[in-house]
């Protein structure tokens, strides 16, 4: 039997800076927690319908799944965020937060949250709610933030203060014109540092549908996700060379030009991933679960797209160069057919084939036969024996030669 410890996302956020949906970075949502198995409680999003459902609470996993299904069913049927989120009240101890690109947001069930509303004149209203239903109305700039501390968190007891402080800071950033995707990353930074609810989780851009996917969620059952306030990657500000965790721990300067590397934390990676820019690339990696493969591949693909555009041949060449240089270990060379490019959605899929027999690098593709290598190897062996004989008997040989 498989025992899965139930997960409860203790931090949920929805941030809306452009309720019209015109700004491609104007609405975002995300979840974090100190708990394990964050893939159970992160977010369920719909790119077509532009909504996200965030879950959590202290109820069991079956009840949480039931609340998510009912909430999603209501949204698909055209319900408002408040009508959908109210489904959580029918499930003991469960919380559901709904965020949309143009219809506002709501949280229902068991929660401690603040609703932030920012008026066009710059007035910020931060209102606390505890349980039941709380709503950010459609057409309003603002946010909803829920935050509790997980039992066992060394920073237990900080949630009440941090929840309010973060809500106020979110309001200020909305007033000052920052996009929702940037504000989500900054709020993640504040909560992970000050309240310890720091494991991903992840985020979603509600307008464009870009998500962090499994960037920060745990890869194994009953483990925690990635620490959102930890180093995620490093890159060279001069040439663009970059390296992901955990290999990034081995580098402080660029191996190409010696420039000091710029450090990116997980909350930076979240912002860069879900924020739409001219260089935005959403990278998916398949075929390998080895630590660091996805992160490093993502950086290589982004650099290739920035330089050569969405060219599968160029992307494959860049990845293979990364394998040759030792940045990617345990995967075989890729071909253009292994690169799935969808330029319209700024997405690139990379399909790796793991190496057999636990090899760390592919076999060299040399333009000579293996039999010739055997001959060369035998020659090297013979020469090596002669050199050993020369070293051991040099005095005898020299004397014989003189005679």
PyMOL commands that set and color helices and strands:
alter all, ss='L'
color gray80, all
select helices_A, chain A and resi 38-40+61-76+81-90+159-175+180-194+247-250+266-274+293-308+312-324+336-338+343-345+356-358+370-392+394-402
alter helices_A, ss='H'
color red, helices_A
select strands_A, chain A and resi 11-16+27-33+44-46+51-57+94-100+105-118+124-136+141-147+199-205+231-236+242-244+261-265+282-286+339-342+347-351
alter strands_A, ss='S'
color yellow, strands_A
deselect
rebuild
show_as cartoon
